[in-house]
Each structure stands twice: as structure tokens, then as C-alpha cells.
């Protein structure tokens, strides 16, 4: 998938002027496993959209522990580490696999948002989707016990457990790797996995 396909097929943009401006300013970048798109506190100059691969957003807690905040694995997922464009990032974004992203300069995104209301609607839709996903995580973290959190993860992110280390899944679900390992064994033995 290339930039134009992403904008047309995933984002469903049809205006040829918008498509041309985005395509001309965009760049497809290949990243290796372990590389960072951004680190916490940086002010990004570009907005990244995932084409392929798997990304993880994380932050460090008060004790310096690495806490996984989110995963991006679908084509078109924005790799935004802050709410507003041009603001300092609140998390770091790391490649868990080799990835390809489309980079669009934030200056152009800001300009296009002001010129084209349909892009502002798309941006709002993306923010609302991200809010819904984060709200789902918050609900699972605070209303479910460890077993239900893992079952929720398996339903919400089907197949992802095969691509992500237990360390990152456990961190995301607010449990230790030992607890996750025990849960997996118990669920396997009871035929629930």
C-alpha cells in the first residue's frame, strides 16, 4: 500500500486536490523493529499513519517502569502520541515489528484542516475512535479482574497475542508476567483459550 491508496481506500478521501497535495508532501518510511517514531516529550513535525507492522505506545511510571498504553496494527492507524497537532508527545511510540508508515508534515495537515471541512471531520472521527479505544481500556482495567482483562484483550485484539511479547501484554493489562502466564495456563487447561 502506498500513500495515495491509504488516503483513498482507508480514509475514503475523493477530492483530487486534497489527494494530490497529501501525496506530494507525504513520504513512505520503512522502520526496523525496535526503532522509535517518537519519544515522550518530543514535539513532532510529522503525523505518521501505519501502513504495515505493529506499533506500541508506552510511558514510564513514577517508578521508571515501562507501561504499555496502546497498540497500533491496522493500516491507517494514526501514530499520534498527543491529543493536539504540534504538542509535545505524552508517550513514546516504538516499532514491535518492521513497519512502514506514511509521514505527512504537520504544517500541511494543519493547513488542510483549515481549508477543507471534510478533513476536519476525518480528524474528529479519528480522535473519537481513539477516545473510544482508550475508554475501553480504562473500563477493562478498572472494572475487570485479571482473567476478564485478558479475555477482553483476546476479544478486542484477536490474534495480537501471537505477535506481542507477554511482557508488553502484561504491562498493557496492568499485571505481572507471572500472573499472565498463570492465567494463560489456567484458561488453556479449562479449554477457554
N, C-alpha and C positions, 0 to 999 in steps of 0.2 A: 504494500500500500504506500502511496506517495501522498504528499501534502494535499494536492487538489482532490484526490479521492477521499481523503479524510474530511475535507471541508464539504464536499458534495454528498458523499454517501452516508457518513456518520452524522455530520451536523446538519445535513439537508439544506445547505445554502444553494440558492439558484441564481442569485444576482451575479451576472458575469463580471461586473466591475469589482464587486467585493472579492469574488473568487480570484480574479487576476491580481488585485493588489495583495491579497494574502499569499498567493502562490509566489509572486515576485519577491516578497520580503521574507518568506519562510525558508527554513533550511532543515533538511532531514539529517539528523546526527545519530551515529551509532555509538553506543556506550558499552563498556565491558562490565561484567559482574563485579560489584564492589565499588564502582565509580559513583560519585555523587552528582545529582542535578543541582543541589543547593545545600548549604549548611545553615543551621539555625543562626538567625541574626543578620544574614546577608540581605541586601536589597537587590532583588533580581532585575535584570534588564530585559529578560525574555520570559515568555509564557510557553511552557512545554506541554505538549499533548502526546500521550503514549501511542505509538503505532504497534509495537510488539514488545513482549517481555513482561517483567514483573518488577514493580517498584514498591518500596516500603518507606513510609513516613515515620519518623521517630523523634523523640526528645529525651533529654536527660532529666531525671527527677532530682529532688533536693539532695539525695544521697549519691548522685552521679550514676545511677542505674539507667540503662538504656530501656526505654519504654516504647514499644511499637504502638503507633497511633492509628495507622491505616495502611491499606494495600491498594495498589492500582494494577489492574491486569487486563482491562478491557480496552480495545482500540478506541481512542478518542478521550480516554480519561485525562482530565487536566491534572498536571502535576503542580498544583498550587500549594504553597506552604504558608499562605497567609490569606486573609479574607479579601483585602483590597489590593488592587494592582499597584505595584511600586512601593509597597510597605515592606518592612523587614520581615523575614520569614520566621515563623514560630516553631517550625520543625525542620529537620534535615530530611532530604529525600535521597535514598540510596537504591542502586540497581541490585536486585536479588538475582537477576539473570542478565545475560547480554540483552540489551534493549535498543530499540530505535524510537526516537522521539522527533516530533516536528517542533522546531523552535520558531516562535513569532515574536518580534520585538514588541515590548510592552508599549512603547511610544506609538506604534502603529495600531495596536489593539485599542488603546485609549482614543486615538483619533477616529477610528472606525466606529467605536461605540457611540461617539457623539454625533457622527454623520448618519448612521443607519440604525433606526429603532429596532429592526429585526435582530440585529446583533446584540443589542442590549437585552432583548427578550431571551436570546440564547444564553447569554451570560447569567441572567437571573435564573433561568432553568437549571443551569449547571450548579449555581450556588445552592438552590433549593434541593437538588439531588444530593449534594454533598452534606447539607444540613440533615436531610432525612437519614442518610447513612450514618452520620455521627450520632444522631439521636438514637438510632437502633443500637449502636454500640453502647451508648450510655445506659439505655434501658436494660440491655443484657447484662452489663457489668454490675448494675445496682439492684436488679430485681431477680436475677437467676443465681442459683448455686453453681458450683464449678461444673458439674455434669451437664446441666442445662445450658451453660455458656458454651461448652464445647459442642453440644448438639446444635445450638443456634449457629455457631461458626460453620459447622459442616453443611447446614442447610443454606446459609447465606452466601457462603463461598465454596460452592461444590467443586471438588477436585483440587482445590488450592492446597490442601494439607499434604499433597504429594509433591508439591513444588517448594514448600516453605519449611525451614527447619523448625523442629519442635521448640527451640529456644525463642524464635520470633512469635510463634503461635501462643506459647505460654505467656510471653510478655504482653501480647495483644489482649489476652483473656484475663490478665491480672492474676496469674497463678505461677507456681514454680514448675520447672521442667519435670520434677519428680511427680508432682500432682498430675500433670498432664499425662505422663507415662502410665501412671496407675489408672487414670480414667480410661485411657485407650485400651488397656489390658482388660479392665472390667467390662467395658462396652463390647469388646471383641468376644470375650468369653460368654457374655449373655446374648450374643447374636444381634446386638443393636448397631453394630458397625458394618 
